[in-house]
């Protein structure tokens, strides 16, 4: 029961929706590390990737986070060259909803489908981080947000492994999806 309450507390922690840290005075790694943890959309997407990977088990434990992080780095690079991608913010919102729904349904997709899906979402998240670089050292900033994202993936996997009642995880996935639908004004 304590694990369930801990997971519920983490999911209910007050984090401003679709906002980022006000740590504009930080640069490089520190700014990059704090950037994704300051936005509810980014936090929930990263945790959902970890939850889904933990639920799938096997090779998915490494493949899903690696696919997300690799594509995130590519998206960051694309953004820093000035190339835009269409519907990045809408795609980020959709990423949280879709990933949470996959957790809620305990979807057992093959890695041939799951990895490209999370990679697409990683590309969008990385692009958003790249467009928000604004005066930070690119390499340190990228290393920081990749490290924070990996840690959030790990948090999701840890939750998937520690919470033995899969129904709790599925309900958490449903709650995340519902929360983001409300944030998007679709709920």
N, C-alpha and C positions, 0 to 999 in steps of 0.2 A: 504494500500500500504506500509506503514511503517513496518508492520509485515513481509511482503514478503521480503522487503529489508534487514531486520534484519536477517531473516532466511537465505537468500542468503549470507550475510556477514559471518555468522557463518560457513556455509558450505565451503566458499571460503577462510577462514582464513588460513594463511600459517602455516602448521604443516608438519614436515618432514614425508614423506610417509614411512611406515613400519620401523620407527625408534623409539627410546625411549629416555627419558630424559637423559641428561648427569649429573644427580644429584647423582653421585656415592658417594659423600661425605655425603649424607643423609642416615639415617637408620630408620628402623622400620616403623611406620605409615606414616611419611612424604615421605619416599622413595616409599612406596607402593601406596600412594595417587597420587604421581606424575607419577608413572610408566605408567598407562594406558593412561593418557592424553598426553603423549609424542609420541604416535604412532597413525598415522592417521587411521590405520586399526582397532585399538581398539576403538578409539573415534567414528568412524562411525558405528561400530557394536553396540556399547552401545546406541547411539542415535537412530539407526534404530530399536532396540528392543523397545525403548520408543515410537517412532513414531507409530510402528505397534500396540503396546498395546493401545495407545491413539486412533488410528483409529478404532480398534475393540471395545473398550469400555467394559462396564460391568465387568465381572470377569477377563477378560484378562488384565485389568489395573494392577492388582496385580499378577496374575498367571504368565504372561510372564517374568517380571523382577525377580520374586521370583524363577522361574525355572532356569533362566539364572544364577542368583547369587548363588543359592544352588549348581548347577552343577559346577560352577566356583570354589567354595570352595573345592569340591571333586577333581576336576582336579588339583588344587594346592596341595592338600594332596597327591595325587598320584605322582606328580612330585617330591615332597620333600622326598618321600621314595626311589627315584631313578628309579622308573618304568617309562618306556617310552611309549608313544603312537605314532602310526604311523601317518605320514603326518600332524603334528600339524600346521605348518606354512601354508601349502596348505589349510587346513581346516579352518584356521582363515581367509584367503583371501576369500575362498568360503562363509564363514559366512557373510561377508560384502555384497558380491554380491547377495546372496540368500535373506538376510534380506531386502536389499534395493529393490530388485525385488518384494518382497512381499508387501512392502510399495507402490511401483510404480503401482502394479496391484490392490492395495487395497484388497488383498486376504482375504477372510472371512473363514479361516480354523477353524475347531472346536478346542477347547482347548485340546482335546485328541490327536490331531496331532500337534498343534502349540507349546504346552509346551514341549513335548519331543524334538522337533526340536530345539527350542532355548536352551534347556538344553544341547543338544549335542554340540552346538556352545559354550556355557558357559564352558563346560568341557575342550574344546580345549584352550580357552582363559585362563582359570585358570591354565592349565598345562603349558602353555607358561610362565605365571607369576611365577610359581613354579620353573621352570628350570632357571629362571633369578634371583633367590633369592639372591645368591652370598653375603653372609656375613651380611645380614639384619636379624633382629629379626623376625622370621617367623610369630608369632601371630600378631605383630604390622603391619608388611608388608602386611599380608593378610587382616587385618582390613582396612588398607589404600586403597588397590586397590578395595576392595569390596565397600567401601564408595564412592570412585570416580566413580566406575561403576554405582552404584545406583543413584548418582547425574546426570550422563550422561543419564541414563534411564529417570530420571525425566525431564531433559531438552528436550528430545524427546517427552515425553508425553505433556509437556507444549506447545511445538510447535504444536503438533497435536490438542490441544484444542484451542489455540489462533488463528491459521490460519484457518479461516472459509472456505476458498476456498480449497476444497479437491484436486482440480486439481494441485494447487501449491505444496501440499505435495507429490502428485504422481510424479510430475515432479522432485521434489527434490530426491525422491527415485530412479528414473531413472537416474538422474545425478550422484548420489553416485555409483550406479551399474556400469555405464559407466566409471567413474573415476577409479574404482578399476579394471575393465577389462583392461584399458589402463596401469595402474600400473603393472598389471600382464603380460602385453605384449600380451593380447588376443584381444585387441580392434583395 
